[in-house]
Amino acid sequence: MILSYASQRNYDEMAGKDTGGVAWKPEDVAAMHAFMTEVNKELEDSGELVETRGLAAPVHTRRVGLRGGAPFVTDGPYAETQEVLAGYWVVECASYDRATEIALRLGQCPSPDGADAFADIRPIIESVEDMAF
């Protein structure tokens, strides 16, 4: 699984909001969508794409859990973290190195400010026997 990250500020900039950074223009968003469509098509054609999804902005997040044994529900975004999961690709490919190549290709997505981008690559386990602690 290839996990890509962003921040609420990134989502706001893509929406054209003034954040003090570079606000994206509609043609910047269109270029990003065109790039992602092209890469996803390449992965479909190669048979490597299993699934991909983008996620809504962090402001739409709800966190649930236990704190001191009591359940809690909190709406986002969260001050504890700057970056959040923005989307993912599940790929079935020949090797971990190939997954790395795909992630590097995704990192070439155009942006108006040439912003830094990163992704995590993590194997998906099929069973408890695959857990490598």
The 8 nearest C-alpha neighbors of each residue, nearest first, counted from 0:
[[1, 89, 121, 120, 88, 122, 2, 90],
 [0, 2, 120, 88, 87, 119, 89, 118],
 [1, 3, 87, 119, 118, 86, 0, 120],
 [4, 2, 118, 86, 85, 87, 84, 117],
 [3, 5, 84, 85, 83, 82, 118, 117],
 [6, 4, 82, 85, 83, 9, 84, 7],
 [7, 5, 82, 9, 8, 83, 81, 10],
 [6, 8, 10, 9, 57, 11, 56, 58],
 [7, 9, 11, 6, 10, 12, 18, 5],
 [10, 8, 6, 12, 7, 11, 5, 13],
 [9, 11, 7, 13, 8, 12, 56, 14],
 [12, 10, 8, 14, 16, 9, 13, 7],
 [13, 11, 22, 15, 9, 14, 16, 10],
 [14, 12, 23, 10, 15, 11, 9, 22],
 [13, 15, 11, 12, 16, 10, 23, 22],
 [16, 14, 22, 12, 23, 13, 24, 11],
 [17, 15, 12, 11, 14, 22, 18, 13],
 [16, 18, 19, 22, 15, 12, 20, 11],
 [19, 17, 20, 16, 12, 8, 11, 22],
 [18, 20, 17, 21, 22, 16, 12, 8],
 [21, 19, 18, 22, 17, 12, 112, 8],
 [20, 22, 23, 112, 12, 19, 111, 18],
 [23, 21, 12, 15, 16, 17, 20, 13],
 [22, 24, 13, 15, 12, 27, 21, 111],
 [23, 25, 27, 26, 15, 22, 28, 13],
 [24, 26, 28, 27, 29, 23, 15, 13],
 [25, 27, 29, 24, 28, 30, 23, 31],
 [28, 26, 30, 24, 29, 25, 23, 111],
 [27, 29, 31, 25, 30, 26, 32, 24],
 [28, 30, 26, 32, 27, 31, 33, 25],
 [31, 29, 33, 27, 28, 32, 26, 34],
 [30, 32, 28, 34, 29, 33, 109, 108],
 [33, 31, 29, 35, 34, 30, 36, 28],
 [32, 34, 30, 36, 31, 35, 29, 37],
 [35, 33, 37, 31, 32, 36, 30, 108],
 [34, 36, 38, 32, 37, 33, 39, 31],
 [35, 37, 33, 39, 34, 38, 32, 40],
 [38, 36, 34, 40, 35, 39, 33, 41],
 [39, 37, 41, 35, 40, 36, 34, 42],
 [38, 40, 42, 36, 41, 37, 35, 43],
 [39, 41, 43, 37, 38, 42, 44, 36],
 [42, 40, 38, 44, 39, 43, 45, 37],
 [41, 43, 48, 39, 45, 47, 40, 44],
 [44, 42, 40, 46, 48, 41, 45, 39],
 [43, 45, 41, 46, 42, 40, 47, 48],
 [46, 44, 42, 47, 43, 41, 48, 40],
 [45, 47, 43, 44, 48, 42, 91, 49],
 [46, 48, 91, 42, 90, 92, 45, 43],
 [49, 47, 90, 42, 43, 50, 46, 89],
 [48, 50, 90, 89, 47, 91, 51, 88],
 [51, 49, 89, 48, 88, 52, 90, 87],
 [52, 50, 88, 87, 89, 53, 49, 86],
 [53, 51, 86, 87, 54, 88, 50, 85],
 [52, 54, 86, 85, 87, 55, 51, 88],
 [53, 55, 85, 86, 52, 56, 84, 87],
 [56, 54, 57, 59, 53, 85, 60, 58],
 [55, 57, 58, 59, 10, 7, 54, 60],
 [58, 56, 76, 60, 59, 7, 75, 55],
 [57, 59, 76, 75, 56, 60, 7, 74],
 [60, 58, 57, 56, 75, 55, 61, 74],
 [61, 59, 75, 57, 58, 74, 76, 62],
 [60, 62, 74, 73, 75, 63, 59, 72],
 [63, 61, 73, 72, 74, 60, 64, 75],
 [64, 62, 72, 71, 73, 61, 70, 65],
 [63, 65, 71, 70, 66, 62, 72, 69],
 [64, 66, 70, 69, 68, 71, 67, 63],
 [67, 65, 68, 69, 70, 64, 71, 63],
 [66, 68, 69, 65, 70, 71, 64, 63],
 [67, 69, 66, 65, 70, 64, 71, 63],
 [70, 68, 65, 66, 67, 71, 64, 72],
 [69, 71, 65, 64, 66, 68, 72, 63],
 [72, 70, 64, 63, 65, 69, 73, 66],
 [71, 73, 63, 62, 61, 64, 74, 70],
 [74, 72, 62, 61, 63, 75, 71, 60],
 [73, 75, 61, 60, 62, 76, 72, 59],
 [76, 74, 60, 58, 77, 61, 57, 59],
 [75, 77, 58, 57, 60, 74, 78, 7],
 [76, 78, 75, 79, 80, 81, 57, 74],
 [77, 79, 80, 76, 81, 75, 82, 7],
 [80, 78, 77, 81, 76, 82, 75, 83],
 [79, 81, 78, 82, 77, 83, 76, 6],
 [80, 82, 6, 83, 79, 78, 77, 7],
 [83, 81, 6, 5, 80, 4, 84, 7],
 [82, 84, 4, 5, 6, 85, 81, 57],
 [83, 85, 4, 86, 3, 5, 2, 82],
 [86, 84, 4, 54, 5, 3, 53, 83],
 [87, 85, 53, 54, 3, 52, 84, 2],
 [86, 88, 2, 51, 1, 52, 3, 53],
 [87, 89, 51, 1, 0, 50, 90, 2],
 [88, 90, 0, 50, 49, 51, 48, 1],
 [91, 89, 48, 49, 47, 92, 88, 0],
 [90, 92, 47, 48, 49, 89, 93, 46],
 [91, 93, 47, 94, 90, 97, 98, 95],
 [92, 94, 97, 91, 95, 98, 96, 47],
 [95, 93, 97, 96, 92, 98, 91, 99],
 [94, 96, 98, 97, 99, 93, 92, 122],
 [95, 97, 99, 94, 98, 100, 93, 101],
 [96, 98, 100, 94, 99, 95, 101, 93],
 [99, 97, 95, 101, 96, 100, 102, 94],
 [98, 100, 96, 102, 97, 101, 103, 95],
 [101, 99, 97, 103, 98, 102, 104, 96],
 [100, 102, 104, 98, 99, 103, 105, 97],
 [103, 101, 105, 99, 104, 100, 98, 106],
 [102, 104, 106, 100, 105, 101, 99, 107],
 [105, 103, 101, 106, 102, 107, 100, 108],
 [106, 104, 102, 107, 103, 108, 101, 38],
 [105, 107, 103, 104, 108, 116, 102, 117],
 [108, 106, 105, 104, 109, 103, 34, 116],
 [107, 109, 106, 105, 31, 34, 110, 35],
 [110, 108, 31, 107, 30, 111, 113, 34],
 [109, 111, 113, 112, 27, 114, 108, 31],
 [112, 110, 113, 27, 23, 109, 21, 114],
 [111, 113, 114, 110, 21, 20, 109, 23],
 [114, 112, 110, 111, 115, 109, 116, 108],
 [115, 113, 112, 116, 110, 111, 109, 9],
 [114, 116, 113, 117, 106, 112, 110, 107],
 [117, 115, 106, 114, 118, 4, 5, 3],
 [116, 118, 3, 4, 106, 115, 119, 102],
 [117, 119, 3, 2, 4, 1, 120, 102],
 [118, 120, 2, 1, 121, 3, 117, 0],
 [121, 119, 1, 0, 2, 118, 122, 99],
 [122, 120, 0, 123, 119, 1, 2, 95],
 [121, 123, 0, 124, 120, 95, 1, 125],
 [124, 122, 121, 0, 125, 89, 129, 126],
 [125, 123, 129, 126, 122, 130, 127, 128],
 [124, 126, 129, 123, 127, 128, 130, 122],
 [127, 125, 128, 129, 124, 130, 123, 131],
 [126, 128, 129, 130, 125, 124, 131, 132],
 [127, 129, 126, 130, 131, 125, 124, 132],
 [130, 128, 127, 126, 124, 131, 125, 123],
 [131, 129, 127, 128, 132, 124, 126, 125],
 [130, 132, 129, 128, 127, 124, 122, 126],
 [131, 130, 129, 128, 127, 124, 122, 126]]
